[in-house]
Amino acid sequence: MVAPQALVAAFGEPGESDGYKVSGEYVFQSDKGEVFTLYDWKMTTLYDGENTLRPSDLWDLESPIQFNIGGNTSATAFKAWLQFQLAKKKR
């Protein structure tokens, strides 16, 4: 759970994604070469016209929402790193 606006403040605007199920994503690579993708999933009008969130509304949210993490290995260390980066940006 993280506020989309906190991600934008820390890492800039999200990268483009499939424009259908995902409105934006961030791709991170660890020192070990592990790649993790952080993205919203089926949360906006891109996927469901009856959904109340347009992509721009989602990325303006200041309250936490659930994001998905894609990768080929455990995301435990990545989640800790992400929380640290977001807390550091708040200070």
Backbone as XML, in Angstrom:
<?xml version="1.0"?>
<chain id="A" units="angstrom">
  <residue number="1" name="MET">
    <atom name="N" x="0.853" y="-1.179" z="0.000"/>
    <atom name="CA" x="0.000" y="0.000" z="0.000"/>
    <atom name="C" x="0.895" y="1.236" z="0.000"/>
  </residue>
  <residue number="2" name="VAL">
    <atom name="N" x="0.654" y="2.092" z="-0.957"/>
    <atom name="CA" x="1.427" y="3.326" z="-1.056"/>
    <atom name="C" x="0.585" y="4.365" z="-1.799"/>
  </residue>
  <residue number="3" name="ALA">
    <atom name="N" x="0.776" y="5.619" z="-1.442"/>
    <atom name="CA" x="0.069" y="6.702" z="-2.120"/>
    <atom name="C" x="0.719" y="6.949" z="-3.480"/>
  </residue>
  <residue number="4" name="PRO">
    <atom name="N" x="-0.057" y="6.927" z="-4.550"/>
    <atom name="CA" x="0.515" y="7.180" z="-5.867"/>
    <atom name="C" x="1.289" y="8.492" z="-5.936"/>
  </residue>
  <residue number="5" name="GLN">
    <atom name="N" x="0.799" y="9.532" z="-5.271"/>
    <atom name="CA" x="1.478" y="10.820" z="-5.304"/>
    <atom name="C" x="2.847" y="10.738" z="-4.634"/>
  </residue>
  <residue number="6" name="ALA">
    <atom name="N" x="2.993" y="9.862" z="-3.629"/>
    <atom name="CA" x="4.296" y="9.669" z="-2.990"/>
    <atom name="C" x="5.286" y="9.043" z="-3.972"/>
  </residue>
  <residue number="7" name="LEU">
    <atom name="N" x="4.805" y="8.124" z="-4.801"/>
    <atom name="CA" x="5.669" y="7.531" z="-5.827"/>
    <atom name="C" x="6.108" y="8.579" z="-6.837"/>
  </residue>
  <residue number="8" name="VAL">
    <atom name="N" x="5.173" y="9.409" z="-7.261"/>
    <atom name="CA" x="5.487" y="10.466" z="-8.237"/>
    <atom name="C" x="6.490" y="11.438" z="-7.642"/>
  </residue>
  <residue number="9" name="ALA">
    <atom name="N" x="6.294" y="11.803" z="-6.379"/>
    <atom name="CA" x="7.219" y="12.739" z="-5.724"/>
    <atom name="C" x="8.621" y="12.143" z="-5.606"/>
  </residue>
  <residue number="10" name="ALA">
    <atom name="N" x="8.694" y="10.843" z="-5.340"/>
    <atom name="CA" x="9.995" y="10.203" z="-5.133"/>
    <atom name="C" x="10.699" y="9.814" z="-6.431"/>
  </residue>
  <residue number="11" name="PHE">
    <atom name="N" x="9.929" y="9.386" z="-7.434"/>
    <atom name="CA" x="10.540" y="8.799" z="-8.627"/>
    <atom name="C" x="10.121" y="9.443" z="-9.947"/>
  </residue>
  <residue number="12" name="GLY">
    <atom name="N" x="9.310" y="10.501" z="-9.877"/>
    <atom name="CA" x="8.842" y="11.133" z="-11.103"/>
    <atom name="C" x="7.600" y="10.440" z="-11.639"/>
  </residue>
  <residue number="13" name="GLU">
    <atom name="N" x="7.149" y="10.888" z="-12.772"/>
    <atom name="CA" x="5.938" y="10.324" z="-13.382"/>
    <atom name="C" x="6.173" y="8.848" z="-13.731"/>
  </residue>
  <residue number="14" name="PRO">
    <atom name="N" x="5.125" y="8.023" z="-13.608"/>
    <atom name="CA" x="5.295" y="6.616" z="-13.954"/>
    <atom name="C" x="5.514" y="6.449" z="-15.457"/>
  </residue>
  <residue number="15" name="GLY">
    <atom name="N" x="6.163" y="5.361" z="-15.808"/>
    <atom name="CA" x="6.352" y="5.046" z="-17.215"/>
    <atom name="C" x="5.061" y="4.517" z="-17.811"/>
  </residue>
  <residue number="16" name="GLU">
    <atom name="N" x="4.967" y="4.621" z="-19.113"/>
    <atom name="CA" x="3.791" y="4.092" z="-19.797"/>
    <atom name="C" x="3.767" y="2.586" z="-19.677"/>
  </residue>
  <residue number="17" name="SER">
    <atom name="N" x="2.561" y="2.061" z="-19.711"/>
    <atom name="CA" x="2.417" y="0.618" z="-19.626"/>
    <atom name="C" x="1.532" y="0.146" z="-20.761"/>
  </residue>
  <residue number="18" name="ASP">
    <atom name="N" x="0.708" y="-0.864" z="-20.509"/>
    <atom name="CA" x="-0.094" y="-1.421" z="-21.595"/>
    <atom name="C" x="-1.268" y="-0.537" z="-21.997"/>
  </residue>
  <residue number="19" name="GLY">
    <atom name="N" x="-1.578" y="0.492" z="-21.188"/>
    <atom name="CA" x="-2.672" y="1.402" z="-21.526"/>
    <atom name="C" x="-4.036" y="0.747" z="-21.480"/>
  </residue>
  <residue number="20" name="TYR">
    <atom name="N" x="-4.116" y="-0.383" z="-20.823"/>
    <atom name="CA" x="-5.386" y="-1.103" z="-20.737"/>
    <atom name="C" x="-5.645" y="-1.542" z="-19.292"/>
  </residue>
  <residue number="21" name="LYS">
    <atom name="N" x="-4.869" y="-2.477" z="-18.815"/>
    <atom name="CA" x="-5.033" y="-2.944" z="-17.436"/>
    <atom name="C" x="-4.157" y="-2.170" z="-16.463"/>
  </residue>
  <residue number="22" name="VAL">
    <atom name="N" x="-3.130" y="-1.540" z="-16.978"/>
    <atom name="CA" x="-2.167" y="-0.815" z="-16.160"/>
    <atom name="C" x="-2.029" y="0.609" z="-16.704"/>
  </residue>
  <residue number="23" name="SER">
    <atom name="N" x="-2.186" y="1.598" z="-15.823"/>
    <atom name="CA" x="-2.101" y="2.992" z="-16.285"/>
    <atom name="C" x="-0.693" y="3.560" z="-16.204"/>
  </residue>
  <residue number="24" name="GLY">
    <atom name="N" x="0.172" y="2.928" z="-15.412"/>
    <atom name="CA" x="1.546" y="3.395" z="-15.291"/>
    <atom name="C" x="2.356" y="2.427" z="-14.459"/>
  </residue>
  <residue number="25" name="GLU">
    <atom name="N" x="3.668" y="2.498" z="-14.626"/>
    <atom name="CA" x="4.522" y="1.577" z="-13.884"/>
    <atom name="C" x="5.896" y="2.177" z="-13.644"/>
  </residue>
  <residue number="26" name="TYR">
    <atom name="N" x="6.556" y="1.624" z="-12.651"/>
    <atom name="CA" x="7.946" y="1.965" z="-12.356"/>
    <atom name="C" x="8.746" y="0.672" z="-12.439"/>
  </residue>
  <residue number="27" name="VAL">
    <atom name="N" x="9.899" y="0.742" z="-13.063"/>
    <atom name="CA" x="10.780" y="-0.420" z="-13.167"/>
    <atom name="C" x="12.059" y="-0.100" z="-12.398"/>
  </residue>
  <residue number="28" name="PHE">
    <atom name="N" x="12.417" y="-1.000" z="-11.479"/>
    <atom name="CA" x="13.595" y="-0.835" z="-10.646"/>
    <atom name="C" x="14.524" y="-2.034" z="-10.846"/>
  </residue>
  <residue number="29" name="GLN">
    <atom name="N" x="15.829" y="-1.788" z="-10.726"/>
    <atom name="CA" x="16.795" y="-2.869" z="-10.801"/>
    <atom name="C" x="17.683" y="-2.816" z="-9.568"/>
  </residue>
  <residue number="30" name="SER">
    <atom name="N" x="17.813" y="-3.953" z="-8.904"/>
    <atom name="CA" x="18.644" y="-4.024" z="-7.699"/>
    <atom name="C" x="20.119" y="-4.087" z="-8.075"/>
  </residue>
  <residue number="31" name="ASP">
    <atom name="N" x="20.969" y="-3.957" z="-7.056"/>
    <atom name="CA" x="22.417" y="-4.081" z="-7.272"/>
    <atom name="C" x="22.794" y="-5.457" z="-7.802"/>
  </residue>
  <residue number="32" name="LYS">
    <atom name="N" x="21.949" y="-6.439" z="-7.541"/>
    <atom name="CA" x="22.192" y="-7.806" z="-8.000"/>
    <atom name="C" x="21.642" y="-8.062" z="-9.399"/>
  </residue>
  <residue number="33" name="GLY">
    <atom name="N" x="21.044" y="-7.031" z="-9.999"/>
    <atom name="CA" x="20.478" y="-7.188" z="-11.340"/>
    <atom name="C" x="19.040" y="-7.673" z="-11.363"/>
  </residue>
  <residue number="34" name="GLU">
    <atom name="N" x="18.427" y="-7.818" z="-10.190"/>
    <atom name="CA" x="17.028" y="-8.236" z="-10.126"/>
    <atom name="C" x="16.142" y="-7.072" z="-10.561"/>
  </residue>
  <residue number="35" name="VAL">
    <atom name="N" x="15.138" y="-7.366" z="-11.366"/>
    <atom name="CA" x="14.237" y="-6.332" z="-11.871"/>
    <atom name="C" x="12.879" y="-6.488" z="-11.206"/>
  </residue>
  <residue number="36" name="PHE">
    <atom name="N" x="12.348" y="-5.365" z="-10.721"/>
    <atom name="CA" x="11.028" y="-5.329" z="-10.109"/>
    <atom name="C" x="10.198" y="-4.248" z="-10.789"/>
  </residue>
  <residue number="37" name="THR">
    <atom name="N" x="8.956" y="-4.574" z="-11.054"/>
    <atom name="CA" x="8.038" y="-3.618" z="-11.659"/>
    <atom name="C" x="6.914" y="-3.342" z="-10.668"/>
  </residue>
  <residue number="38" name="LEU">
    <atom name="N" x="6.669" y="-2.082" z="-10.390"/>
    <atom name="CA" x="5.613" y="-1.639" z="-9.482"/>
    <atom name="C" x="4.529" y="-1.012" z="-10.338"/>
  </residue>
  <residue number="39" name="TYR">
    <atom name="N" x="3.287" y="-1.497" z="-10.213"/>
    <atom name="CA" x="2.238" y="-1.028" z="-11.116"/>
    <atom name="C" x="0.847" y="-1.145" z="-10.491"/>
  </residue>
  <residue number="40" name="ASP">
    <atom name="N" x="-0.068" y="-0.330" z="-10.989"/>
    <atom name="CA" x="-1.476" y="-0.464" z="-10.619"/>
    <atom name="C" x="-2.065" y="-1.561" z="-11.518"/>
  </residue>
  <residue number="41" name="TRP">
    <atom name="N" x="-3.177" y="-2.138" z="-11.125"/>
    <atom name="CA" x="-3.748" y="-3.243" z="-11.894"/>
    <atom name="C" x="-5.269" y="-3.131" z="-11.940"/>
  </residue>
  <residue number="42" name="LYS">
    <atom name="N" x="-5.776" y="-2.864" z="-13.125"/>
    <atom name="CA" x="-7.229" y="-2.822" z="-13.361"/>
    <atom name="C" x="-7.949" y="-1.844" z="-12.430"/>
  </residue>
  <residue number="43" name="MET">
    <atom name="N" x="-7.325" y="-0.711" z="-12.133"/>
    <atom name="CA" x="-7.911" y="0.212" z="-11.162"/>
    <atom name="C" x="-8.547" y="1.447" z="-11.786"/>
  </residue>
  <residue number="44" name="THR">
    <atom name="N" x="-8.400" y="1.614" z="-13.090"/>
    <atom name="CA" x="-8.867" y="2.856" z="-13.709"/>
    <atom name="C" x="-9.866" y="2.606" z="-14.831"/>
  </residue>
  <residue number="45" name="THR">
    <atom name="N" x="-10.339" y="3.684" z="-15.389"/>
    <atom name="CA" x="-11.285" y="3.628" z="-16.503"/>
    <atom name="C" x="-10.673" y="3.005" z="-17.756"/>
  </residue>
  <residue number="46" name="LEU">
    <atom name="N" x="-9.362" y="2.884" z="-17.811"/>
    <atom name="CA" x="-8.746" y="2.208" z="-18.952"/>
    <atom name="C" x="-9.264" y="0.785" z="-19.075"/>
  </residue>
  <residue number="47" name="TYR">
    <atom name="N" x="-9.415" y="0.123" z="-17.935"/>
    <atom name="CA" x="-9.849" y="-1.278" z="-17.934"/>
    <atom name="C" x="-11.360" y="-1.395" z="-17.815"/>
  </residue>
  <residue number="48" name="ASP">
    <atom name="N" x="-11.947" y="-0.589" z="-16.970"/>
    <atom name="CA" x="-13.382" y="-0.687" z="-16.688"/>
    <atom name="C" x="-13.992" y="0.701" z="-16.743"/>
  </residue>
  <residue number="49" name="GLY">
    <atom name="N" x="-14.772" y="0.965" z="-17.767"/>
    <atom name="CA" x="-15.394" y="2.271" z="-17.956"/>
    <atom name="C" x="-16.289" y="2.694" z="-16.811"/>
  </residue>
  <residue number="50" name="GLU">
    <atom name="N" x="-16.728" y="1.729" z="-16.002"/>
    <atom name="CA" x="-17.580" y="2.063" z="-14.859"/>
    <atom name="C" x="-16.764" y="2.399" z="-13.615"/>
  </residue>
  <residue number="51" name="ASN">
    <atom name="N" x="-15.470" y="2.193" z="-13.689"/>
    <atom name="CA" x="-14.596" y="2.555" z="-12.584"/>
    <atom name="C" x="-14.585" y="4.077" z="-12.471"/>
  </residue>
  <residue number="52" name="THR">
    <atom name="N" x="-14.488" y="4.596" z="-11.272"/>
    <atom name="CA" x="-14.544" y="6.048" z="-11.086"/>
    <atom name="C" x="-13.192" y="6.731" z="-11.246"/>
  </residue>
  <residue number="53" name="LEU">
    <atom name="N" x="-12.095" y="5.966" z="-11.269"/>
    <atom name="CA" x="-10.763" y="6.569" z="-11.352"/>
    <atom name="C" x="-10.241" y="6.626" z="-12.782"/>
  </residue>
  <residue number="54" name="ARG">
    <atom name="N" x="-10.008" y="7.838" z="-13.246"/>
    <atom name="CA" x="-9.277" y="7.991" z="-14.508"/>
    <atom name="C" x="-7.798" y="7.839" z="-14.164"/>
  </residue>
  <residue number="55" name="PRO">
    <atom name="N" x="-6.951" y="7.469" z="-15.119"/>
    <atom name="CA" x="-5.527" y="7.331" z="-14.816"/>
    <atom name="C" x="-4.931" y="8.570" z="-14.139"/>
  </residue>
  <residue number="56" name="SER">
    <atom name="N" x="-5.261" y="9.741" z="-14.623"/>
    <atom name="CA" x="-4.698" y="10.957" z="-14.012"/>
    <atom name="C" x="-5.173" y="11.131" z="-12.571"/>
  </residue>
  <residue number="57" name="ASP">
    <atom name="N" x="-6.413" y="10.717" z="-12.285"/>
    <atom name="CA" x="-6.925" y="10.789" z="-10.911"/>
    <atom name="C" x="-6.166" y="9.828" z="-10.000"/>
  </residue>
  <residue number="58" name="LEU">
    <atom name="N" x="-5.885" y="8.641" z="-10.509"/>
    <atom name="CA" x="-5.166" y="7.655" z="-9.705"/>
    <atom name="C" x="-3.808" y="8.201" z="-9.287"/>
  </residue>
  <residue number="59" name="TRP">
    <atom name="N" x="-3.057" y="8.752" z="-10.222"/>
    <atom name="CA" x="-1.700" y="9.200" z="-9.916"/>
    <atom name="C" x="-1.678" y="10.487" z="-9.095"/>
  </residue>
  <residue number="60" name="ASP">
    <atom name="N" x="-2.826" y="11.134" z="-8.931"/>
    <atom name="CA" x="-2.935" y="12.313" z="-8.069"/>
    <atom name="C" x="-3.329" y="11.960" z="-6.634"/>
  </residue>
  <residue number="61" name="LEU">
    <atom name="N" x="-3.694" y="10.691" z="-6.387"/>
    <atom name="CA" x="-4.144" y="10.291" z="-5.048"/>
    <atom name="C" x="-3.046" y="10.453" z="-4.008"/>
  </residue>
  <residue number="62" name="GLU">
    <atom name="N" x="-3.436" y="10.988" z="-2.858"/>
    <atom name="CA" x="-2.505" y="11.143" z="-1.745"/>
    <atom name="C" x="-2.731" y="10.083" z="-0.684"/>
  </residue>
  <residue number="63" name="SER">
    <atom name="N" x="-3.791" y="9.288" z="-0.835"/>
    <atom name="CA" x="-4.038" y="8.196" z="0.105"/>
    <atom name="C" x="-3.514" y="6.886" z="-0.490"/>
  </residue>
  <residue number="64" name="PRO">
    <atom name="N" x="-3.066" y="5.979" z="0.369"/>
    <atom name="CA" x="-2.466" y="4.732" z="-0.118"/>
    <atom name="C" x="-3.460" y="3.829" z="-0.839"/>
  </residue>
  <residue number="65" name="ILE">
    <atom name="N" x="-2.976" y="3.179" z="-1.867"/>
    <atom name="CA" x="-3.716" y="2.150" z="-2.585"/>
    <atom name="C" x="-2.776" y="0.961" z="-2.777"/>
  </residue>
  <residue number="66" name="GLN">
    <atom name="N" x="-3.346" y="-0.168" z="-3.145"/>
    <atom name="CA" x="-2.521" y="-1.349" z="-3.342"/>
    <atom name="C" x="-1.910" y="-1.340" z="-4.742"/>
  </residue>
  <residue number="67" name="PHE">
    <atom name="N" x="-0.605" y="-1.529" z="-4.784"/>
    <atom name="CA" x="0.117" y="-1.703" z="-6.038"/>
    <atom name="C" x="0.587" y="-3.145" z="-6.126"/>
  </residue>
  <residue number="68" name="ASN">
    <atom name="N" x="0.842" y="-3.603" z="-7.316"/>
    <atom name="CA" x="1.394" y="-4.934" z="-7.545"/>
    <atom name="C" x="2.890" y="-4.818" z="-7.809"/>
  </residue>
  <residue number="69" name="ILE">
    <atom name="N" x="3.597" y="-5.870" z="-7.457"/>
    <atom name="CA" x="5.032" y="-5.941" z="-7.723"/>
    <atom name="C" x="5.282" y="-7.168" z="-8.582"/>
  </residue>
  <residue number="70" name="GLY">
    <atom name="N" x="5.877" y="-6.940" z="-9.724"/>
    <atom name="CA" x="6.254" y="-8.033" z="-10.598"/>
    <atom name="C" x="7.746" y="-8.250" z="-10.524"/>
  </residue>
  <residue number="71" name="GLY">
    <atom name="N" x="8.162" y="-9.508" z="-10.579"/>
    <atom name="CA" x="9.580" y="-9.834" z="-10.555"/>
    <atom name="C" x="9.768" y="-11.336" z="-10.606"/>
  </residue>
  <residue number="72" name="ASN">
    <atom name="N" x="10.997" y="-11.766" z="-10.723"/>
    <atom name="CA" x="11.305" y="-13.190" z="-10.811"/>
    <atom name="C" x="11.911" y="-13.760" z="-9.540"/>
  </residue>
  <residue number="73" name="THR">
    <atom name="N" x="11.905" y="-12.970" z="-8.475"/>
    <atom name="CA" x="12.468" y="-13.414" z="-7.208"/>
    <atom name="C" x="11.667" y="-12.774" z="-6.083"/>
  </residue>
  <residue number="74" name="SER">
    <atom name="N" x="11.959" y="-13.118" z="-4.862"/>
    <atom name="CA" x="11.250" y="-12.567" z="-3.722"/>
    <atom name="C" x="11.369" y="-11.040" z="-3.713"/>
  </residue>
  <residue number="75" name="ALA">
    <atom name="N" x="10.269" y="-10.395" z="-3.396"/>
    <atom name="CA" x="10.250" y="-8.930" z="-3.382"/>
    <atom name="C" x="10.417" y="-8.363" z="-1.976"/>
  </residue>
  <residue number="76" name="THR">
    <atom name="N" x="10.745" y="-9.182" z="-1.012"/>
    <atom name="CA" x="10.854" y="-8.725" z="0.372"/>
    <atom name="C" x="11.867" y="-7.592" z="0.521"/>
  </residue>
  <residue number="77" name="ALA">
    <atom name="N" x="13.062" y="-7.777" z="0.004"/>
    <atom name="CA" x="14.095" y="-6.738" z="0.109"/>
    <atom name="C" x="13.698" y="-5.504" z="-0.693"/>
  </residue>
  <residue number="78" name="PHE">
    <atom name="N" x="13.068" y="-5.709" z="-1.835"/>
    <atom name="CA" x="12.629" y="-4.574" z="-2.647"/>
    <atom name="C" x="11.591" y="-3.754" z="-1.893"/>
  </residue>
  <residue number="79" name="LYS">
    <atom name="N" x="10.631" y="-4.408" z="-1.253"/>
    <atom name="CA" x="9.602" y="-3.681" z="-0.499"/>
    <atom name="C" x="10.233" y="-2.856" z="0.616"/>
  </residue>
  <residue number="80" name="ALA">
    <atom name="N" x="11.197" y="-3.428" z="1.318"/>
    <atom name="CA" x="11.880" y="-2.688" z="2.384"/>
    <atom name="C" x="12.624" y="-1.485" z="1.810"/>
  </residue>
  <residue number="81" name="TRP">
    <atom name="N" x="13.304" y="-1.674" z="0.691"/>
    <atom name="CA" x="14.020" y="-0.574" z="0.036"/>
    <atom name="C" x="13.044" y="0.516" z="-0.383"/>
  </residue>
  <residue number="82" name="LEU">
    <atom name="N" x="11.914" y="0.121" z="-0.960"/>
    <atom name="CA" x="10.919" y="1.088" z="-1.419"/>
    <atom name="C" x="10.373" y="1.892" z="-0.243"/>
  </residue>
  <residue number="83" name="GLN">
    <atom name="N" x="10.038" y="1.219" z="0.851"/>
    <atom name="CA" x="9.537" y="1.923" z="2.036"/>
    <atom name="C" x="10.575" y="2.906" z="2.569"/>
  </residue>
  <residue number="84" name="PHE">
    <atom name="N" x="11.834" y="2.496" z="2.576"/>
    <atom name="CA" x="12.907" y="3.374" z="3.026"/>
    <atom name="C" x="13.014" y="4.605" z="2.121"/>
  </residue>
  <residue number="85" name="GLN">
    <atom name="N" x="12.970" y="4.411" z="0.820"/>
    <atom name="CA" x="13.066" y="5.525" z="-0.127"/>
    <atom name="C" x="11.907" y="6.503" z="0.037"/>
  </residue>
  <residue number="86" name="LEU">
    <atom name="N" x="10.713" y="5.982" z="0.227"/>
    <atom name="CA" x="9.546" y="6.851" z="0.389"/>
    <atom name="C" x="9.592" y="7.598" z="1.722"/>
  </residue>
  <residue number="87" name="ALA">
    <atom name="N" x="10.051" y="6.941" z="2.779"/>
    <atom name="CA" x="10.175" y="7.602" z="4.089"/>
    <atom name="C" x="11.244" y="8.681" z="4.027"/>
  </residue>
  <residue number="88" name="LYS">
    <atom name="N" x="12.333" y="8.396" z="3.328"/>
    <atom name="CA" x="13.432" y="9.369" z="3.196"/>
    <atom name="C" x="12.944" y="10.613" z="2.436"/>
  </residue>
  <residue number="89" name="LYS">
    <atom name="N" x="12.112" y="10.403" z="1.443"/>
    <atom name="CA" x="11.604" y="11.523" z="0.625"/>
    <atom name="C" x="10.660" y="12.404" z="1.440"/>
  </residue>
  <residue number="90" name="LYS">
    <atom name="N" x="9.944" y="11.802" z="2.406"/>
    <atom name="CA" x="8.990" y="12.550" z="3.240"/>
    <atom name="C" x="9.681" y="13.572" z="4.131"/>
  </residue>
  <residue number="91" name="ARG">
    <atom name="N" x="10.907" y="13.256" z="4.553"/>
    <atom name="CA" x="11.620" y="14.118" z="5.511"/>
    <atom name="C" x="11.936" y="15.462" z="4.965"/>
  </residue>
</chain>
